[in-house]
Amino acid sequence: MRLAGKTAIVTGGGSGFGAGIARKFVAEGAWVLIADRDPAAGERVAASLGKMAHSIAVDVTVDGDVAAMVETALLDFGGLDILVNNAGIGHTPQPMEALGEDIFDRITDINMKAIYLAARHVVPRFKERKAGVILNMASTAGVSPRPNLTWYNASKGWVITATRSMAVEFAPQRVRVNAIAPSATMTERVRKLVAGNAALGKLADSHLLGLIEPQDIANMALFLASDESRMVTGQIYPVDSGVTIS
């Protein structure tokens, strides 16, 4: 019960990494608000976790929605200890100059602006309490850029720099900020994309320790959110099965 008595918000918690993190946090004693643009997805995950999890429909790119998300956590749980900025989006691999402006704007809104908005509403409360944990979802793409994913790579590089800068700025108030940088992980979406084709074999060959599961990301999130990492801030943790060294 490493998060006993703690409260958390997990954005994009209705599927993938977010759902895995929410499950892990509840199993370790936390109260979790699952924020997702798809209300049905958020409700399904929350219902599966019982009374310790609530859900809310949120567009993380809209300031009013983000403000309501934070207020809901405070009203439902009486406080907030952990913010997990998990919501994110990618794009189909293509030449940099071919990506449409609408997709570019969507990538920057969800992968970058959403972190800014959440911080605006959460950080003042954390500073006042002189405690709090922010966990951002980066990617190995921000460390080792992949071809034909320039703007996704760039957005995750921004997450890494923002994480380090926030950690430096908030350290005097004992607010810790770290990031996880996963490689391709076998979420339901990825399984569907690679099912029955050669891509799965290529994916497996590039991962030295085998394919990554959502629970592996959740395990790292648990460590960074818990008091076991109380002296860790400004760090980017690859969970990549050795991809970045192979």
C-alpha positions in Angstrom: 0.0 0.0 0.0 2.6 2.5 -1.1 0.1 5.2 -1.9 -2.2 4.7 1.0 -4.2 7.9 1.7 -2.9 9.6 -1.5 -5.1 11.1 -4.1 -4.3 11.3 -7.8 -5.5 12.5 -11.2 -4.6 10.4 -14.3 -5.4 12.0 -17.6 -6.1 9.7 -20.5 -7.0 7.2 -17.8 -9.7 5.4 -19.9 -7.3 3.2 -21.8 -3.6 2.3 -22.4 -1.0 3.6 -20.1 -3.5 5.6 -18.1 -5.8 2.7 -17.3 -2.8 0.6 -16.2 -1.5 3.4 -14.0 -5.0 4.0 -12.4 -5.3 0.3 -11.6 -1.8 0.2 -10.0 -2.5 3.3 -8.0 -5.8 2.0 -6.6 -4.2 -1.4 -5.8 -1.6 0.5 -3.8 -4.2 2.5 -1.8 -4.7 5.7 -3.7 -7.9 7.5 -4.6 -7.9 8.1 -8.3 -9.8 10.5 -10.6 -9.7 9.1 -14.1 -9.9 12.0 -16.6 -10.7 11.0 -20.2 -12.2 12.7 -23.3 -14.2 9.5 -23.8 -16.6 9.4 -20.8 -17.6 5.8 -21.4 -14.0 4.6 -21.4 -13.3 6.5 -18.1 -16.5 5.2 -16.5 -15.6 1.6 -17.5 -12.2 1.8 -15.9 -13.5 3.5 -12.8 -16.4 1.0 -12.4 -13.8 -1.9 -12.5 -11.8 -0.3 -9.7 -14.7 0.2 -7.2 -15.2 3.1 -4.8 -11.5 4.3 -4.9 -11.8 5.5 -8.5 -14.1 8.2 -10.0 -14.2 9.4 -13.6 -14.8 12.7 -15.3 -15.1 13.7 -19.0 -12.3 16.1 -19.8 -10.8 17.7 -22.9 -7.3 18.4 -21.5 -6.7 21.1 -24.1 -9.6 23.3 -22.7 -8.8 25.4 -19.7 -12.3 25.2 -18.2 -12.3 21.4 -18.4 -9.0 21.2 -16.7 -10.1 23.6 -13.9 -13.2 21.5 -13.4 -11.1 18.3 -13.3 -8.9 19.7 -10.5 -11.9 21.0 -8.5 -13.6 17.6 -8.9 -10.6 15.8 -7.4 -10.5 18.3 -4.5 -14.3 17.9 -3.8 -14.4 14.1 -4.3 -11.2 13.3 -2.4 -10.6 16.3 -0.2 -7.2 17.0 -1.6 -4.7 16.2 -4.4 -1.2 14.7 -4.1 -0.3 13.3 -7.6 -0.9 14.6 -11.1 -0.2 12.2 -14.0 -0.1 14.0 -17.3 -0.6 10.8 -19.4 -2.9 12.0 -22.2 -1.1 12.1 -25.5 -1.4 11.6 -29.3 0.8 10.6 -32.2 0.6 10.8 -35.9 0.9 8.5 -38.9 4.6 8.3 -40.0 5.1 10.7 -42.9 7.5 13.2 -44.2 7.8 16.3 -42.0 6.5 18.7 -44.6 3.5 16.5 -45.4 1.8 16.7 -42.0 -1.3 18.9 -42.0 -1.5 22.0 -39.9 -4.6 20.6 -38.1 -2.7 17.5 -37.0 0.3 19.6 -35.9 -2.0 21.8 -33.8 -3.6 18.7 -32.2 -0.2 17.2 -31.3 0.9 20.4 -29.7 -2.4 20.9 -27.9 -2.6 17.4 -26.3 1.1 16.6 -25.8 2.2 20.1 -24.7 -0.5 22.6 -23.9 -2.4 20.1 -21.8 0.6 19.9 -19.4 0.8 23.7 -19.2 -2.9 23.9 -18.4 -2.8 21.2 -15.7 0.2 22.8 -14.1 -1.5 26.2 -13.9 -4.3 24.7 -11.8 -2.4 22.2 -9.8 1.0 23.8 -9.0 -0.3 26.6 -6.9 -2.0 24.1 -4.6 1.1 22.0 -4.4 3.3 25.0 -3.7 1.0 26.1 -0.9 1.2 22.6 0.7 4.9 22.3 0.0 4.3 18.8 -1.4 3.1 17.2 -4.5 4.2 14.9 -7.4 3.8 15.6 -11.1 4.5 12.8 -13.6 4.6 13.5 -17.3 4.5 11.0 -20.1 7.4 11.5 -22.5 8.7 8.9 -25.0 11.9 7.4 -26.2 11.0 9.4 -29.4 12.0 12.5 -27.5 15.4 11.0 -26.7 16.2 9.1 -29.9 14.0 10.6 -32.7 12.3 8.3 -35.2 12.2 8.9 -38.9 9.0 10.5 -40.3 7.7 11.4 -36.8 9.4 14.8 -36.5 6.6 16.7 -34.9 5.7 13.9 -32.5 9.4 13.5 -31.6 9.6 17.3 -31.0 6.5 17.3 -28.8 8.0 14.6 -26.6 11.4 16.4 -26.5 9.4 19.4 -25.2 7.9 17.3 -22.4 11.4 16.3 -21.4 12.7 19.8 -21.2 9.5 21.1 -19.5 9.8 18.3 -16.9 13.4 19.3 -16.0 12.6 23.0 -15.9 9.5 22.5 -13.7 11.6 20.3 -11.4 14.2 23.1 -10.9 11.5 25.8 -10.4 9.4 23.9 -8.0 12.1 22.2 -5.9 12.1 24.9 -3.2 8.5 24.1 -2.5 9.2 20.3 -2.4 7.2 19.6 -5.5 8.7 16.8 -7.5 8.4 16.5 -11.3 9.6 13.5 -13.3 8.8 11.8 -16.6 8.5 8.3 -18.0 9.8 7.7 -21.6 8.3 4.4 -22.9 9.1 2.7 -26.1 6.3 0.9 -28.0 4.1 -0.8 -25.5 1.6 -3.6 -26.0 -1.5 -1.6 -25.3 -4.8 -2.8 -26.9 -4.3 -0.2 -29.7 -0.7 -1.4 -30.5 -1.8 -5.0 -30.4 -4.5 -4.3 -33.0 -2.0 -2.4 -35.2 0.6 -5.2 -35.3 -1.7 -8.3 -35.0 -0.9 -10.9 -37.7 1.8 -8.9 -39.5 5.5 -8.7 -39.7 5.6 -5.5 -37.6 5.3 -7.6 -34.5 8.4 -9.6 -35.2 10.4 -6.4 -36.0 9.1 -4.8 -32.8 10.1 -7.8 -30.7 13.6 -7.9 -32.3 14.3 -4.3 -31.3 13.4 -4.9 -27.6 16.3 -6.6 -25.8 14.2 -7.8 -22.8 11.0 -8.6 -24.7 7.9 -6.6 -25.4 6.8 -4.0 -22.9 3.4 -4.3 -21.2 1.3 -1.4 -19.8 2.0 -2.8 -16.3 5.7 -2.1 -16.8 4.8 1.6 -17.3 2.5 1.5 -14.3 5.2 0.0 -12.1 7.6 2.9 -12.9 4.8 5.4 -12.3 4.1 3.9 -8.9 7.8 4.3 -7.9 7.9 7.9 -9.0 4.6 8.8 -7.3 5.5 7.1 -4.0 7.6 8.4 -1.2 10.2 5.8 -2.2 11.4 8.3 -4.8 11.2 11.3 -2.4 14.7 12.5 -3.5 14.1 12.0 -7.2 13.2 15.0 -9.4 13.8 16.3 -12.9 14.6 12.8 -14.2 13.5 11.0 -17.4 13.1 7.3 -17.0 13.1 5.2 -20.1 11.0 2.0 -19.9 12.1 0.7 -23.3 13.4 -2.8 -23.0 16.8 -1.6 -24.1 15.6 0.0 -27.4 17.6 3.2 -26.8 20.9 1.2 -26.4 20.4 -1.4 -29.1 
